[in-house]
Amino acid sequence: MRKIIKLEGLCCANCASKIETEVSKLAGVKSAALSFMTQRLTIEAEDDRADAIVEESRKIAYKIEPEAEFKVLR
């Protein structure tokens, strides 16, 4: 399963890197990549954990970058 999430309002590349690192550590995540330039987080994960991974990713993003807006694109 691939999820693409838009994180509008990221302040810096350092915060993007922190979010990417933490999301990559989640159970069921095969890979995670966050581009600061496009402000898109792409997650490759196990299908049966898709909803949980998206919610956990939202919490991580809010903790690191509370001003960013989290939108699941697909």
PyMOL Python script that loads the backbone (N, CA, C, O; Angstrom):
from pymol import cmd

cmd.read_pdbstr("""\
ATOM      1  N   MET A   1       0.843  -1.161   0.000  1.00  0.00           N
ATOM      2  CA  MET A   1       0.000   0.000   0.000  1.00  0.00           C
ATOM      3  C   MET A   1       0.892   1.229   0.000  1.00  0.00           C
ATOM      4  O   MET A   1       1.879   1.302   0.732  1.00  0.00           O
ATOM      5  N   ARG A   2       0.529   2.189  -0.832  1.00  0.00           N
ATOM      6  CA  ARG A   2       1.254   3.461  -0.876  1.00  0.00           C
ATOM      7  C   ARG A   2       0.293   4.578  -0.505  1.00  0.00           C
ATOM      8  O   ARG A   2      -0.806   4.679  -1.052  1.00  0.00           O
ATOM      9  N   LYS A   3       0.719   5.412   0.426  1.00  0.00           N
ATOM     10  CA  LYS A   3      -0.052   6.588   0.820  1.00  0.00           C
ATOM     11  C   LYS A   3       0.787   7.820   0.525  1.00  0.00           C
ATOM     12  O   LYS A   3       1.990   7.843   0.785  1.00  0.00           O
ATOM     13  N   ILE A   4       0.144   8.840  -0.019  1.00  0.00           N
ATOM     14  CA  ILE A   4       0.807  10.113  -0.255  1.00  0.00           C
ATOM     15  C   ILE A   4       0.073  11.166   0.555  1.00  0.00           C
ATOM     16  O   ILE A   4      -1.143  11.326   0.450  1.00  0.00           O
ATOM     17  N   ILE A   5       0.841  11.880   1.363  1.00  0.00           N
ATOM     18  CA  ILE A   5       0.276  12.852   2.294  1.00  0.00           C
ATOM     19  C   ILE A   5       0.931  14.205   2.055  1.00  0.00           C
ATOM     20  O   ILE A   5       2.155  14.298   1.951  1.00  0.00           O
ATOM     21  N   LYS A   6       0.130  15.237   1.968  1.00  0.00           N
ATOM     22  CA  LYS A   6       0.626  16.604   1.808  1.00  0.00           C
ATOM     23  C   LYS A   6       0.754  17.227   3.190  1.00  0.00           C
ATOM     24  O   LYS A   6      -0.192  17.219   3.976  1.00  0.00           O
ATOM     25  N   LEU A   7       1.933  17.765   3.477  1.00  0.00           N
ATOM     26  CA  LEU A   7       2.176  18.456   4.741  1.00  0.00           C
ATOM     27  C   LEU A   7       2.433  19.925   4.416  1.00  0.00           C
ATOM     28  O   LEU A   7       3.578  20.336   4.230  1.00  0.00           O
ATOM     29  N   GLU A   8       1.376  20.701   4.349  1.00  0.00           N
ATOM     30  CA  GLU A   8       1.499  22.114   4.011  1.00  0.00           C
ATOM     31  C   GLU A   8       1.980  22.902   5.217  1.00  0.00           C
ATOM     32  O   GLU A   8       1.494  22.714   6.332  1.00  0.00           O
ATOM     33  N   GLY A   9       2.946  23.791   4.980  1.00  0.00           N
ATOM     34  CA  GLY A   9       3.411  24.663   6.039  1.00  0.00           C
ATOM     35  C   GLY A   9       4.617  24.158   6.804  1.00  0.00           C
ATOM     36  O   GLY A   9       4.880  24.628   7.911  1.00  0.00           O
ATOM     37  N   LEU A  10       5.358  23.213   6.244  1.00  0.00           N
ATOM     38  CA  LEU A  10       6.589  22.770   6.907  1.00  0.00           C
ATOM     39  C   LEU A  10       7.558  23.944   6.959  1.00  0.00           C
ATOM     40  O   LEU A  10       7.753  24.635   5.960  1.00  0.00           O
ATOM     41  N   CYS A  11       8.161  24.168   8.114  1.00  0.00           N
ATOM     42  CA  CYS A  11       9.037  25.327   8.288  1.00  0.00           C
ATOM     43  C   CYS A  11      10.459  25.109   7.783  1.00  0.00           C
ATOM     44  O   CYS A  11      11.078  26.030   7.250  1.00  0.00           O
ATOM     45  N   CYS A  12      10.979  23.890   7.947  1.00  0.00           N
ATOM     46  CA  CYS A  12      12.379  23.681   7.585  1.00  0.00           C
ATOM     47  C   CYS A  12      12.648  22.230   7.198  1.00  0.00           C
ATOM     48  O   CYS A  12      11.878  21.326   7.525  1.00  0.00           O
ATOM     49  N   ALA A  13      13.751  22.034   6.497  1.00  0.00           N
ATOM     50  CA  ALA A  13      14.142  20.694   6.059  1.00  0.00           C
ATOM     51  C   ALA A  13      14.487  19.804   7.245  1.00  0.00           C
ATOM     52  O   ALA A  13      14.308  18.588   7.179  1.00  0.00           O
ATOM     53  N   ASN A  14      14.977  20.395   8.323  1.00  0.00           N
ATOM     54  CA  ASN A  14      15.320  19.617   9.517  1.00  0.00           C
ATOM     55  C   ASN A  14      14.071  18.963  10.111  1.00  0.00           C
ATOM     56  O   ASN A  14      14.106  17.790  10.484  1.00  0.00           O
ATOM     57  N   CYS A  15      12.991  19.697  10.198  1.00  0.00           N
ATOM     58  CA  CYS A  15      11.735  19.134  10.716  1.00  0.00           C
ATOM     59  C   CYS A  15      11.223  18.038   9.781  1.00  0.00           C
ATOM     60  O   CYS A  15      10.729  17.009  10.243  1.00  0.00           O
ATOM     61  N   ALA A  16      11.337  18.253   8.479  1.00  0.00           N
ATOM     62  CA  ALA A  16      10.918  17.243   7.508  1.00  0.00           C
ATOM     63  C   ALA A  16      11.719  15.963   7.699  1.00  0.00           C
ATOM     64  O   ALA A  16      11.167  14.864   7.641  1.00  0.00           O
ATOM     65  N   SER A  17      13.007  16.105   7.925  1.00  0.00           N
ATOM     66  CA  SER A  17      13.869  14.944   8.147  1.00  0.00           C
ATOM     67  C   SER A  17      13.478  14.193   9.412  1.00  0.00           C
ATOM     68  O   SER A  17      13.466  12.963   9.429  1.00  0.00           O
ATOM     69  N   LYS A  18      13.160  14.926  10.463  1.00  0.00           N
ATOM     70  CA  LYS A  18      12.740  14.295  11.720  1.00  0.00           C
ATOM     71  C   LYS A  18      11.437  13.512  11.535  1.00  0.00           C
ATOM     72  O   LYS A  18      11.304  12.395  12.035  1.00  0.00           O
ATOM     73  N   ILE A  19      10.490  14.095  10.824  1.00  0.00           N
ATOM     74  CA  ILE A  19       9.213  13.418  10.567  1.00  0.00           C
ATOM     75  C   ILE A  19       9.458  12.147   9.760  1.00  0.00           C
ATOM     76  O   ILE A  19       8.936  11.084  10.096  1.00  0.00           O
ATOM     77  N   GLU A  20      10.246  12.257   8.703  1.00  0.00           N
ATOM     78  CA  GLU A  20      10.556  11.098   7.865  1.00  0.00           C
ATOM     79  C   GLU A  20      11.194   9.978   8.688  1.00  0.00           C
ATOM     80  O   GLU A  20      10.819   8.815   8.544  1.00  0.00           O
ATOM     81  N   THR A  21      12.146  10.318   9.541  1.00  0.00           N
ATOM     82  CA  THR A  21      12.830   9.323  10.370  1.00  0.00           C
ATOM     83  C   THR A  21      11.866   8.627  11.315  1.00  0.00           C
ATOM     84  O   THR A  21      11.899   7.403  11.441  1.00  0.00           O
ATOM     85  N   GLU A  22      11.011   9.387  11.977  1.00  0.00           N
ATOM     86  CA  GLU A  22      10.075   8.801  12.942  1.00  0.00           C
ATOM     87  C   GLU A  22       9.013   7.940  12.254  1.00  0.00           C
ATOM     88  O   GLU A  22       8.663   6.874  12.759  1.00  0.00           O
ATOM     89  N   VAL A  23       8.504   8.386  11.124  1.00  0.00           N
ATOM     90  CA  VAL A  23       7.504   7.601  10.393  1.00  0.00           C
ATOM     91  C   VAL A  23       8.132   6.298   9.894  1.00  0.00           C
ATOM     92  O   VAL A  23       7.479   5.254   9.899  1.00  0.00           O
ATOM     93  N   SER A  24       9.378   6.353   9.470  1.00  0.00           N
ATOM     94  CA  SER A  24      10.077   5.152   8.991  1.00  0.00           C
ATOM     95  C   SER A  24      10.178   4.070  10.055  1.00  0.00           C
ATOM     96  O   SER A  24      10.255   2.884   9.732  1.00  0.00           O
ATOM     97  N   LYS A  25      10.178   4.471  11.316  1.00  0.00           N
ATOM     98  CA  LYS A  25      10.313   3.533  12.436  1.00  0.00           C
ATOM     99  C   LYS A  25       9.000   2.845  12.817  1.00  0.00           C
ATOM    100  O   LYS A  25       9.016   1.888  13.591  1.00  0.00           O
ATOM    101  N   LEU A  26       7.880   3.308  12.296  1.00  0.00           N
ATOM    102  CA  LEU A  26       6.586   2.736  12.670  1.00  0.00           C
ATOM    103  C   LEU A  26       6.460   1.286  12.213  1.00  0.00           C
ATOM    104  O   LEU A  26       6.951   0.909  11.148  1.00  0.00           O
ATOM    105  N   ALA A  27       5.799   0.488  13.029  1.00  0.00           N
ATOM    106  CA  ALA A  27       5.549  -0.915  12.681  1.00  0.00           C
ATOM    107  C   ALA A  27       4.716  -0.992  11.409  1.00  0.00           C
ATOM    108  O   ALA A  27       3.694  -0.318  11.287  1.00  0.00           O
ATOM    109  N   GLY A  28       5.152  -1.807  10.471  1.00  0.00           N
ATOM    110  CA  GLY A  28       4.425  -1.991   9.226  1.00  0.00           C
ATOM    111  C   GLY A  28       4.865  -1.088   8.094  1.00  0.00           C
ATOM    112  O   GLY A  28       4.426  -1.266   6.958  1.00  0.00           O
ATOM    113  N   VAL A  29       5.733  -0.108   8.383  1.00  0.00           N
ATOM    114  CA  VAL A  29       6.217   0.802   7.346  1.00  0.00           C
ATOM    115  C   VAL A  29       7.438   0.185   6.669  1.00  0.00           C
ATOM    116  O   VAL A  29       8.428  -0.144   7.322  1.00  0.00           O
ATOM    117  N   LYS A  30       7.349   0.034   5.353  1.00  0.00           N
ATOM    118  CA  LYS A  30       8.475  -0.495   4.577  1.00  0.00           C
ATOM    119  C   LYS A  30       9.442   0.631   4.219  1.00  0.00           C
ATOM    120  O   LYS A  30      10.658   0.447   4.257  1.00  0.00           O
ATOM    121  N   SER A  31       8.894   1.799   3.871  1.00  0.00           N
ATOM    122  CA  SER A  31       9.716   2.969   3.581  1.00  0.00           C
ATOM    123  C   SER A  31       8.873   4.230   3.723  1.00  0.00           C
ATOM    124  O   SER A  31       7.650   4.209   3.584  1.00  0.00           O
ATOM    125  N   ALA A  32       9.568   5.325   4.005  1.00  0.00           N
ATOM    126  CA  ALA A  32       8.913   6.631   4.099  1.00  0.00           C
ATOM    127  C   ALA A  32       9.881   7.671   3.551  1.00  0.00           C
ATOM    128  O   ALA A  32      11.071   7.648   3.866  1.00  0.00           O
ATOM    129  N   ALA A  33       9.372   8.576   2.739  1.00  0.00           N
ATOM    130  CA  ALA A  33      10.192   9.639   2.170  1.00  0.00           C
ATOM    131  C   ALA A  33       9.390  10.935   2.199  1.00  0.00           C
ATOM    132  O   ALA A  33       8.259  10.993   1.717  1.00  0.00           O
ATOM    133  N   LEU A  34       9.992  11.970   2.772  1.00  0.00           N
ATOM    134  CA  LEU A  34       9.336  13.273   2.855  1.00  0.00           C
ATOM    135  C   LEU A  34      10.191  14.297   2.127  1.00  0.00           C
ATOM    136  O   LEU A  34      11.339  14.536   2.503  1.00  0.00           O
ATOM    137  N   SER A  35       9.635  14.898   1.092  1.00  0.00           N
ATOM    138  CA  SER A  35      10.325  15.936   0.342  1.00  0.00           C
ATOM    139  C   SER A  35       9.925  17.294   0.909  1.00  0.00           C
ATOM    140  O   SER A  35       8.750  17.660   0.894  1.00  0.00           O
ATOM    141  N   PHE A  36      10.905  18.034   1.404  1.00  0.00           N
ATOM    142  CA  PHE A  36      10.632  19.371   1.920  1.00  0.00           C
ATOM    143  C   PHE A  36      10.180  20.297   0.783  1.00  0.00           C
ATOM    144  O   PHE A  36       9.324  21.159   0.982  1.00  0.00           O
ATOM    145  N   MET A  37      10.756  20.114  -0.400  1.00  0.00           N
ATOM    146  CA  MET A  37      10.419  20.981  -1.537  1.00  0.00           C
ATOM    147  C   MET A  37       8.958  20.820  -1.972  1.00  0.00           C
ATOM    148  O   MET A  37       8.272  21.814  -2.211  1.00  0.00           O
ATOM    149  N   THR A  38       8.485  19.585  -2.074  1.00  0.00           N
ATOM    150  CA  THR A  38       7.101  19.358  -2.505  1.00  0.00           C
ATOM    151  C   THR A  38       6.145  19.240  -1.326  1.00  0.00           C
ATOM    152  O   THR A  38       4.927  19.274  -1.500  1.00  0.00           O
ATOM    153  N   GLN A  39       6.704  19.102  -0.122  1.00  0.00           N
ATOM    154  CA  GLN A  39       5.946  18.933   1.120  1.00  0.00           C
ATOM    155  C   GLN A  39       5.031  17.711   1.049  1.00  0.00           C
ATOM    156  O   GLN A  39       3.895  17.736   1.522  1.00  0.00           O
ATOM    157  N   ARG A  40       5.556  16.641   0.446  1.00  0.00           N
ATOM    158  CA  ARG A  40       4.803  15.386   0.327  1.00  0.00           C
ATOM    159  C   ARG A  40       5.530  14.249   1.028  1.00  0.00           C
ATOM    160  O   ARG A  40       6.732  14.046   0.863  1.00  0.00           O
ATOM    161  N   LEU A  41       4.760  13.526   1.808  1.00  0.00           N
ATOM    162  CA  LEU A  41       5.249  12.339   2.505  1.00  0.00           C
ATOM    163  C   LEU A  41       4.694  11.123   1.778  1.00  0.00           C
ATOM    164  O   LEU A  41       3.479  10.969   1.655  1.00  0.00           O
ATOM    165  N   THR A  42       5.578  10.265   1.299  1.00  0.00           N
ATOM    166  CA  THR A  42       5.175   9.033   0.625  1.00  0.00           C
ATOM    167  C   THR A  42       5.531   7.863   1.528  1.00  0.00           C
ATOM    168  O   THR A  42       6.685   7.693   1.923  1.00  0.00           O
ATOM    169  N   ILE A  43       4.528   7.061   1.847  1.00  0.00           N
ATOM    170  CA  ILE A  43       4.714   5.924   2.748  1.00  0.00           C
ATOM    171  C   ILE A  43       4.373   4.634   2.011  1.00  0.00           C
ATOM    172  O   ILE A  43       3.301   4.514   1.418  1.00  0.00           O
ATOM    173  N   GLU A  44       5.285   3.677   2.052  1.00  0.00           N
ATOM    174  CA  GLU A  44       5.038   2.316   1.567  1.00  0.00           C
ATOM    175  C   GLU A  44       4.862   1.466   2.813  1.00  0.00           C
ATOM    176  O   GLU A  44       5.752   1.412   3.662  1.00  0.00           O
ATOM    177  N   ALA A  45       3.714   0.799   2.927  1.00  0.00           N
ATOM    178  CA  ALA A  45       3.427   0.064   4.157  1.00  0.00           C
ATOM    179  C   ALA A  45       2.563  -1.160   3.899  1.00  0.00           C
ATOM    180  O   ALA A  45       2.036  -1.355   2.804  1.00  0.00           O
ATOM    181  N   GLU A  46       2.434  -1.973   4.930  1.00  0.00           N
ATOM    182  CA  GLU A  46       1.572  -3.150   4.875  1.00  0.00           C
ATOM    183  C   GLU A  46       0.110  -2.700   4.790  1.00  0.00           C
ATOM    184  O   GLU A  46      -0.304  -1.772   5.484  1.00  0.00           O
ATOM    185  N   ASP A  47      -0.659  -3.367   3.934  1.00  0.00           N
ATOM    186  CA  ASP A  47      -2.057  -2.991   3.709  1.00  0.00           C
ATOM    187  C   ASP A  47      -2.912  -3.023   4.970  1.00  0.00           C
ATOM    188  O   ASP A  47      -3.744  -2.140   5.177  1.00  0.00           O
ATOM    189  N   ASP A  48      -2.715  -4.025   5.809  1.00  0.00           N
ATOM    190  CA  ASP A  48      -3.582  -4.196   6.976  1.00  0.00           C
ATOM    191  C   ASP A  48      -3.355  -3.147   8.064  1.00  0.00           C
ATOM    192  O   ASP A  48      -4.144  -3.064   9.005  1.00  0.00           O
ATOM    193  N   ARG A  49      -2.296  -2.349   7.955  1.00  0.00           N
ATOM    194  CA  ARG A  49      -2.026  -1.310   8.954  1.00  0.00           C
ATOM    195  C   ARG A  49      -2.161   0.099   8.377  1.00  0.00           C
ATOM    196  O   ARG A  49      -1.759   1.069   9.019  1.00  0.00           O
ATOM    197  N   ALA A  50      -2.712   0.218   7.198  1.00  0.00           N
ATOM    198  CA  ALA A  50      -2.750   1.503   6.499  1.00  0.00           C
ATOM    199  C   ALA A  50      -3.373   2.622   7.328  1.00  0.00           C
ATOM    200  O   ALA A  50      -2.760   3.677   7.496  1.00  0.00           O
ATOM    201  N   ASP A  51      -4.559   2.412   7.839  1.00  0.00           N
ATOM    202  CA  ASP A  51      -5.244   3.466   8.600  1.00  0.00           C
ATOM    203  C   ASP A  51      -4.479   3.828   9.865  1.00  0.00           C
ATOM    204  O   ASP A  51      -4.353   5.007  10.197  1.00  0.00           O
ATOM    205  N   ALA A  52      -3.971   2.830  10.569  1.00  0.00           N
ATOM    206  CA  ALA A  52      -3.219   3.075  11.801  1.00  0.00           C
ATOM    207  C   ALA A  52      -1.931   3.840  11.504  1.00  0.00           C
ATOM    208  O   ALA A  52      -1.556   4.740  12.255  1.00  0.00           O
ATOM    209  N   ILE A  53      -1.260   3.487  10.418  1.00  0.00           N
ATOM    210  CA  ILE A  53      -0.012   4.162  10.056  1.00  0.00           C
ATOM    211  C   ILE A  53      -0.270   5.619   9.695  1.00  0.00           C
ATOM    212  O   ILE A  53       0.501   6.496  10.086  1.00  0.00           O
ATOM    213  N   VAL A  54      -1.334   5.889   8.963  1.00  0.00           N
ATOM    214  CA  VAL A  54      -1.670   7.272   8.619  1.00  0.00           C
ATOM    215  C   VAL A  54      -1.947   8.073   9.887  1.00  0.00           C
ATOM    216  O   VAL A  54      -1.477   9.203  10.016  1.00  0.00           O
ATOM    217  N   GLU A  55      -2.696   7.509  10.817  1.00  0.00           N
ATOM    218  CA  GLU A  55      -3.009   8.219  12.065  1.00  0.00           C
ATOM    219  C   GLU A  55      -1.754   8.441  12.908  1.00  0.00           C
ATOM    220  O   GLU A  55      -1.567   9.524  13.464  1.00  0.00           O
ATOM    221  N   GLU A  56      -0.902   7.436  13.007  1.00  0.00           N
ATOM    222  CA  GLU A  56       0.342   7.588  13.765  1.00  0.00           C
ATOM    223  C   GLU A  56       1.249   8.621  13.098  1.00  0.00           C
ATOM    224  O   GLU A  56       1.929   9.381  13.787  1.00  0.00           O
ATOM    225  N   SER A  57       1.264   8.654  11.781  1.00  0.00           N
ATOM    226  CA  SER A  57       2.060   9.639  11.043  1.00  0.00           C
ATOM    227  C   SER A  57       1.546  11.051  11.304  1.00  0.00           C
ATOM    228  O   SER A  57       2.329  11.990  11.450  1.00  0.00           O
ATOM    229  N   ARG A  58       0.228  11.191  11.361  1.00  0.00           N
ATOM    230  CA  ARG A  58      -0.384  12.493  11.667  1.00  0.00           C
ATOM    231  C   ARG A  58       0.076  12.989  13.046  1.00  0.00           C
ATOM    232  O   ARG A  58       0.417  14.161  13.210  1.00  0.00           O
ATOM    233  N   LYS A  59       0.080  12.096  14.021  1.00  0.00           N
ATOM    234  CA  LYS A  59       0.502  12.460  15.379  1.00  0.00           C
ATOM    235  C   LYS A  59       1.971  12.867  15.409  1.00  0.00           C
ATOM    236  O   LYS A  59       2.337  13.834  16.077  1.00  0.00           O
ATOM    237  N   ILE A  60       2.809  12.132  14.689  1.00  0.00           N
ATOM    238  CA  ILE A  60       4.240  12.454  14.626  1.00  0.00           C
ATOM    239  C   ILE A  60       4.435  13.830  13.997  1.00  0.00           C
ATOM    240  O   ILE A  60       5.174  14.659  14.528  1.00  0.00           O
ATOM    241  N   ALA A  61       3.772  14.074  12.866  1.00  0.00           N
ATOM    242  CA  ALA A  61       3.908  15.355  12.173  1.00  0.00           C
ATOM    243  C   ALA A  61       3.450  16.504  13.066  1.00  0.00           C
ATOM    244  O   ALA A  61       4.108  17.543  13.121  1.00  0.00           O
ATOM    245  N   TYR A  62       2.337  16.332  13.761  1.00  0.00           N
ATOM    246  CA  TYR A  62       1.821  17.390  14.636  1.00  0.00           C
ATOM    247  C   TYR A  62       2.772  17.659  15.800  1.00  0.00           C
ATOM    248  O   TYR A  62       2.962  18.806  16.203  1.00  0.00           O
ATOM    249  N   LYS A  63       3.365  16.599  16.336  1.00  0.00           N
ATOM    250  CA  LYS A  63       4.299  16.747  17.461  1.00  0.00           C
ATOM    251  C   LYS A  63       5.542  17.539  17.046  1.00  0.00           C
ATOM    252  O   LYS A  63       6.019  18.389  17.798  1.00  0.00           O
ATOM    253  N   ILE A  64       6.060  17.261  15.859  1.00  0.00           N
ATOM    254  CA  ILE A  64       7.284  17.906  15.391  1.00  0.00           C
ATOM    255  C   ILE A  64       6.993  19.259  14.755  1.00  0.00           C
ATOM    256  O   ILE A  64       7.755  20.207  14.945  1.00  0.00           O
ATOM    257  N   GLU A  65       5.915  19.359  14.014  1.00  0.00           N
ATOM    258  CA  GLU A  65       5.569  20.576  13.272  1.00  0.00           C
ATOM    259  C   GLU A  65       4.087  20.894  13.453  1.00  0.00           C
ATOM    260  O   GLU A  65       3.285  20.630  12.557  1.00  0.00           O
ATOM    261  N   PRO A  66       3.707  21.469  14.622  1.00  0.00           N
ATOM    262  CA  PRO A  66       2.289  21.685  14.937  1.00  0.00           C
ATOM    263  C   PRO A  66       1.546  22.607  13.967  1.00  0.00           C
ATOM    264  O   PRO A  66       0.319  22.547  13.883  1.00  0.00           O
ATOM    265  N   GLU A  67       2.259  23.443  13.246  1.00  0.00           N
ATOM    266  CA  GLU A  67       1.614  24.385  12.325  1.00  0.00           C
ATOM    267  C   GLU A  67       1.304  23.764  10.963  1.00  0.00           C
ATOM    268  O   GLU A  67       0.527  24.328  10.193  1.00  0.00           O
ATOM    269  N   ALA A  68       1.896  22.623  10.660  1.00  0.00           N
ATOM    270  CA  ALA A  68       1.704  21.995   9.345  1.00  0.00           C
ATOM    271  C   ALA A  68       0.300  21.402   9.227  1.00  0.00           C
ATOM    272  O   ALA A  68      -0.257  20.881  10.193  1.00  0.00           O
ATOM    273  N   GLU A  69      -0.251  21.493   8.031  1.00  0.00           N
ATOM    274  CA  GLU A  69      -1.567  20.924   7.749  1.00  0.00           C
ATOM    275  C   GLU A  69      -1.375  19.570   7.070  1.00  0.00           C
ATOM    276  O   GLU A  69      -0.642  19.469   6.086  1.00  0.00           O
ATOM    277  N   PHE A  70      -2.022  18.540   7.584  1.00  0.00           N
ATOM    278  CA  PHE A  70      -1.854  17.147   7.167  1.00  0.00           C
ATOM    279  C   PHE A  70      -3.032  16.738   6.295  1.00  0.00           C
ATOM    280  O   PHE A  70      -4.162  16.670   6.780  1.00  0.00           O
ATOM    281  N   LYS A  71      -2.784  16.461   5.001  1.00  0.00           N
ATOM    282  CA  LYS A  71      -3.860  16.067   4.082  1.00  0.00           C
ATOM    283  C   LYS A  71      -3.465  14.788   3.349  1.00  0.00           C
ATOM    284  O   LYS A  71      -2.433  14.748   2.680  1.00  0.00           O
ATOM    285  N   VAL A  72      -4.276  13.753   3.472  1.00  0.00           N
ATOM    286  CA  VAL A  72      -4.033  12.509   2.740  1.00  0.00           C
ATOM    287  C   VAL A  72      -4.519  12.716   1.309  1.00  0.00           C
ATOM    288  O   VAL A  72      -5.701  12.971   1.079  1.00  0.00           O
ATOM    289  N   LEU A  73      -3.604  12.604   0.351  1.00  0.00           N
ATOM    290  CA  LEU A  73      -3.949  12.797  -1.059  1.00  0.00           C
ATOM    291  C   LEU A  73      -4.439  11.506  -1.696  1.00  0.00           C
ATOM    292  O   LEU A  73      -5.387  11.517  -2.481  1.00  0.00           O
ATOM    293  N   ARG A  74      -3.792  10.389  -1.358  1.00  0.00           N
ATOM    294  CA  ARG A  74      -4.228   9.070  -1.826  1.00  0.00           C
ATOM    295  C   ARG A  74      -3.544   7.990  -1.051  1.00  0.00           C
ATOM    296  O   ARG A  74      -3.780   6.808  -1.299  1.00  0.00           O
TER     297      ARG A  74
END
""", "prot")
cmd.dss("prot")
cmd.show_as("cartoon", "prot")
cmd.util.cbc("prot")
cmd.orient("prot")
